[in-house]
Amino acid sequence: TELSVDSEYAQARQFYLHGLSPDERAHLHANIAKAFRSVSRIEVKLRFLVACYKTHPDYARGILQLYDEITFDQVEQCAKALQDKHTVDRAN
């Protein structure tokens, strides 16, 4: 089942889908995957990927195609657990 549309990601979703070309999205995915090498805390990466997933699943999927420490299933499960919650709120 898909998550309900999370309105706080609507603007980012529109930009990701319509403001970036396929090449620009590929560069974005590659730059984030590269930056992840310098982040040691997996929970920080996972929360970031959940925000990407909530923006659009292909955003998280594109990063994960280049970064294999976390699986898409892990991101999807975490996103479902955080549904209707702010992704970056440490209390969640």
N, C-alpha and C positions, 0 to 999 in steps of 0.2 A: 504494500500500500504506500501511496505517496503522502508526504507531509502536506498539511494545509499550507496555502500560500501565506507566508509570513510577511506582513506589510512593511516591516522595517527594512526588508531587503529588496523591496520593489524597485527603487531607484537604481541600486547597484545591479540588479538583474537586467533592467533595461539597458544600462550602459554595457554590461558584459555581452549581451546578445546583439545589441544594435549599434553600440558606439565603437566597438572594436571589430576589426576585420579578423578573419580566421588566422592570418599571420600574426597579428597583434596579440590575439588570445594565446597562440602557441608561444610567443615570446614571454608573455606574462606567466604562463605555466612554468616555463623553463627557468625564469628568474626566481620564482618562488621556490621551486625544487632546489635550486642552487643555494639559495639563502638558508634553507632548512639545514644545510650541513653545519652551520654555525650555531644552531639552536640545540642545546643538550636535553632540554626537558620535553619528553614526548607528549605530555599532557598539554603543553603550550601549542605544539604542532597540531595535535588532534583538535583542540578548540578552534584554532585558525581554520583548519580544514572543514569543520562543521559550519563555520560562517560562510566559507566558500560554497559548501553544499547547499546551504539555505539560499544563497544567491542564485545558484543553479547547479544541479548535480554534475553537469559536464565541467564546471569550473574545478571542483574537487577531483573529478576523474582525470582531467588533463594534467593536474599536478601529480597525482598518484601514478600516472603512467611513467613518470620520470623519477619517482621517489618511492621506494618499496618498503620502508620501515613500518608503514601503516597501510592497512588494506581499506578498500572502498567499503567493505562490509562493516569494519570497525567505525568508520566515519558515519555511515548510515545509521548504525545502532545508537551511537552517541547523539546524533541529530534527533532521533526519535525520542530518546530519553530527555533531551533538552527542548522538546517541542513546546512552544508557547512560553519559553524562558529566554532571557537574554543570554546569548552565547558567551559573552565575556564576563558575566557576573560570577565571581569566584565562589559565591554562596551556593551555586547550582552544581 
